[in-house]
Amino acid sequence: MRNGVKAAVVGSVCLTVLGGAGYGVYNIASALNGDGGTGGAASVKTGPPSGSEVREATGAFFAAWEKGDTVSAASWTNYPQAAQQLLKAFADDAHIGKVRITPGRASGDTVPFTVRATVSYDGVSRPLSYRSTLTVVRGETSHRPLVDWQPSVVHPRLRKGDTLSTGESSAPEIEAVDRDGKVLTRRTYPSLGPILDELRRRYGDKTGGRPGVELVVRHQAAADGTQAADTPLLTLAKGRPGKLPTTLSASAQAAAEAAVAKYPESSVVAVKPTTGEILAVANNRRDGFDAALLGERAPGSTMKIISAATLIDNGLTTANGPAPCPPSAVWQSQTFQNLKGLTPNEHATLADSFARSCNTAFVKFADEVKVDSLTREAEDRFGLGRNDWQAGVPTFDGRVPASGGPDTAADLIGQGQVQMSPLNMASVTATAKTGAFRQPVIVPLKLDGRTPARARGLAPGTARQLRALMSRTARSGTAAGVLGSMSGDVGAKTGSAEVDGEARSDSWFAGYRNDVAAAAMVQDGGHGVDAAGPIVASLLRIAG
């Protein structure tokens, strides 16, 4: 916010209401220390709070919060000092008053509720309404029923370390438009919400707009010092938005949104291989994280696109050269297996093993590649891992470290130390399709004179062989189930990545059709064709 507007730190607030409780009948205790102090009970209670205790704690808490009595409200939480500070900031710094809370039906120790309030600033007032939940716990030392203090209760968009602030917006609003001039809004395309916020933060002052007055969530800075864009919650006075061109395609974005909606914890990105322009970005995640652009996960066998290029460029084999597929392979005392049901083939070519996604074929090359061979290929040919992309919004640029030991083999099959995002793998697919690395962008470079990342790209022979490998995979290999009957020039690579502590593997799929390349990841989604494959296929069917 500008003009010295104070921010309301809403780091750990939790609210709850009770069905029809009469708030004013409670004798609310004064501020307490620790986890809410003692309630003066004659006997110590243990176990989960009873229904009457849930009603007591939530009723007292809400009654005090409605009255603006932060000391009393805080005494009914398990973090009273933090609660008092944040509740006071909620009223004084975010300028939210006239709070009224309507409880829903409690489910055990959890109570849903609706908050209705008024935000007032500089003579302008607007109503505010939202829903949230709280949980009642028993104090560890006091044994009293207490509200478990969480930031999302103050507002569901809040996370630890966030703040609320009302005042003149830090940047003018923008009217982002797609490549054909169609307006892109978060209401129509929900996945674009964080991206539109970031575009506003970066380009709002460059588009000729005028700031308005807003209630926003100001997010805590990341460990590296980067600051995420504010999240607007309520507009009190409209400014004048400036128009911002993007490379996105409204039709591709709509297809991406519909595709990820079918699979929880999924993300997808589509790019235009001949230009590097990002056509669509979509996420369907409970945590709201933009894993499509910022995710860091093992990419599984989609990494074999880069690995195959490494083997070809280092003269170790060719598309039609040998790449035997034994039932298992051992590298430095670690045994690697293939997916269940894959028939071994000691006479397989690289094209055979790539199309069938044979892990052991690639692991067998671990004693022939250098420790940094895969790293050099990823950086020099595919533009990955140098942290220099200038897309117009923050991106993770991939990580392919020069790993020794067992990771030398694991990295070749997209495990070990390798980390990618769907954007990275969409870019890899685009590079394989055209032979040239074109750094992905979501805002035209000419808008602010950004210098894109550069890489050599692929030798013509390597690119030709990669396209042959991916085309075979799409038509008759592991990707045929979702792309086999699709018209046009298609290619793909499936992947599944095991993650420590998770029962199922992440589902990965990277593919292209004509001049569209896309990659998707579904956490805990299983094999590549189980979840990520259908997402990419549905997007390519419309946009490709």
ZILINGI-V108487 format. One line per field, one symbol per residue. phi: phi as a letter, one per 30 degrees, with the letter a starting at -180 (. if undefined). burial: # if it has 16 or more other ideal C-beta (glycine too) atoms within 10 Angstrom, else .. A space follows every 10 residues. Layout:
phi=???
burial=???
//
This chain:
phi=.chiddccdc dacbbabbdi dddddccddd ebcicjicci ddbdcbiddd eddddddddd dddddedidd dddddcbdbd ddddddddde ddcdicbhdb ccdcddcicc bdaccbabcb ahicbbdbba cabbbcbced cdiddbdddb ddddadddbe idbcbblddd bddbcdbddc iddcbdddbe ddeddddddd ddcedccidb dccbcbccdd ddddjdcddd cdcaccbdcc dcdbdbddce dddddddddd ddbdhcbbbb bcedbiddca bbbbbddidd deccdbbddi dddddddddd dddcidabec ddaecddabc bhicccccde jdddadcdcd dddddchddd dddddddcdd ecdddddddd ccicichbdb djbdbccibb ddcciededd ddcichcdbb cededddedd dddcicdbed bcbeeddbid cddbadicde dddddddddd dddddbcdcd dccecddjdb aabcabbdbe icdcddcbab abbhcbbbbb bbdicjdedd bdeddddddd dccd
burial=#...#.#### ########.. #.#..#.##. ##..###.#. ........#. ..######## ######.#.# ########## .######### #.####..#. #.##.#..#. ###.#.#.#. #....#.#.. .########. .######### #####.###. .######### ####.####. ...#....#. ########## ####..#.#. #########. .......### ######..#. ##.####### .######.## ..#.###### ###..##### #####....# #####.#### ########## ####.####. .#####..#. #....#.#.. .#..#..### ########## ######..#. ..#######. #####...## ########## #.#..##### ########## ########## ########## ###......# .##.#.##.. .##.###### #####.#### ###..#...# #######... ...####### ###.###### ###.#.#### ########## ####
//
